[in-house]
Amino acid sequence: MRSRKGFTLIELLVVIAIIALLMAILMPALQRVKKQANSVACQGNLRQWGLIVSMYTGDHNGYLHQGWGSSQGKKSLWMDAWLPYYKDVRLRLCPSATKPYTEDGHVPFGAWGEWPAGSGEGGAIGGSGSYGINGWVNNPIGTPAAGRDPANYWRSVNVRGTSEIPVFLDAVWARMYVLPTNKPPEYDGDAILNTSNRTMKLFCLNRHNAYTNGLFLDFTVRKIGLKQLWIFKWHRNFDTAGPWTKAGGAQPSDWPQWMRSLKDY
């Protein structure tokens, strides 16, 4: 009788071991490719936001939206003021950060959702997002909130140095008013989600492998080194040689441990 051939147990175990080894080698590479693809898609989203801001300001004689504190209430916030120009609310989400914090999303790979009750800002149309605006880039009507100098606002796109003025970035919250003295996150993912903590740390996110993505007032998009955030012209009187810059004397040892090896600016 003719004998039947098959794999022995040893041969099967060897094949399984080889497959497992290949998977162990390939998975990190696949993860890197996925992260790179998400970063490119994020930049694509921000380019669309650049078109949206360009269309809005084109329809309003170069002026930006009014922002929080105007007589129009929440309709003057960016997510609502720009709504006629974008429709699909999913554009608010960075592809690397789509899960709301209320559903166990975590910094920096999470999204803000309905704004908290008592914040005075109401719920944003459509729910969540993982981008935030530079709060100094709007055209407030009347007297701005306490502590915010009216002379600091970028009210129009018709100003000099637009390539160094951040508008819209990867963020933990929907709107921040950063200052040159704002400290960096103490650890990777350090963020307090409340309405009083609108500082640089909510923009300083390790979401794209030690970089973040941002849209500038000249409507260009580029990736930004995390320490680089402190050298941009966030408001009209922002000190770009502040205490967290090389020009201001910052040393690598001054930064939190997780940021010390990052490029200095």
Secondary structure as UniProt FT lines:
FT   HELIX           9..59
FT   TURN            60..62
FT   TURN            68..69
FT   TURN            71..72
FT   HELIX           73..76
FT   HELIX           78..81
FT   HELIX           83..86
FT   HELIX           89..92
FT   TURN            95..96
FT   HELIX           101..103
FT   TURN            107..108
FT   STRAND          111..112
FT   TURN            117..118
FT   TURN            125..126
FT   STRAND          131..134
FT   TURN            135..136
FT   TURN            146..147
FT   HELIX           150..152
FT   HELIX           162..164
FT   STRAND          166..170
FT   STRAND          175..176
FT   TURN            180..181
FT   TURN            188..189
FT   TURN            195..196
FT   HELIX           200..202
FT   STRAND          211..216
FT   TURN            217..218
FT   STRAND          221..225
FT   HELIX           226..231
FT   TURN            236..237
FT   TURN            240..241
FT   TURN            243..244
FT   TURN            246..249
FT   HELIX           252..254
FT   HELIX           257..259
FT   TURN            260..261
//
